[in-house]
Amino acid sequence: MPDVKGSNRRSAPTRRRVIAAAHGLFVEHGYAATTFQQVADAAGVSVQTVYFHFGNKSGLLKHVMDVASAGDDAPVPLLERDWFTALRESSDPREVVAGWVTASGVILDRVAPILAVVRDAAPGDADMAAQWEVNGGQRRSAHGAFVAILTGLGALRPRLGVERATDVTVGLLSPDLFLVLTRECGWKTGEWAAWTTGQLAYALLADPPPAG
């Protein structure tokens, strides 16, 4: 009988090399200009190996997105990770806001540049348009889960509904705003996190600190 688990373990480092190479090339050259041959050369594998693991370019980019979002290729959903469990168990709304923004900054450092690639390719590529829509839905769902924690603590401003609170969170933690502040304006991720934490707490919490 074939050793499937052993084969998967041996192929995992190859997949990681391909994903890392593809991430860098997509960000540098864009989606349309990046070829499987370039990815294969950068990863030190054959083109056939890239096709075998990922099928096509949109499939490869989806895997790049997944790993960038989670930080690894472990099959554990983002909202089932230990750091989110800790937020869910917190009784301090400000701690929840600060923790969510800090975690979002770590994720956006990895994922915002590749999200920009998807956004830029979407108008001329149906697969990328679909990917952009999926990514938008995933972001809103994740931010909605954060807002649900604050709602459960009774921490939202009076008359601020869950949908509007989610809208505000999606806007303030958007990858576009993150890139404007960290790339165009030269902010460090920690500066972005400190400012965003203050703005988000002021916008959402019933007893907010002064906006920074």
Helices and strands as residue ranges (DSSP letters): H 4-29, H 36-43, H 47-54, H 57-70, G 78-80, H 82-89, H 93-121, G 122-124, H 126-152, H 162-172, H 175-179, I 180-184, H 189-204
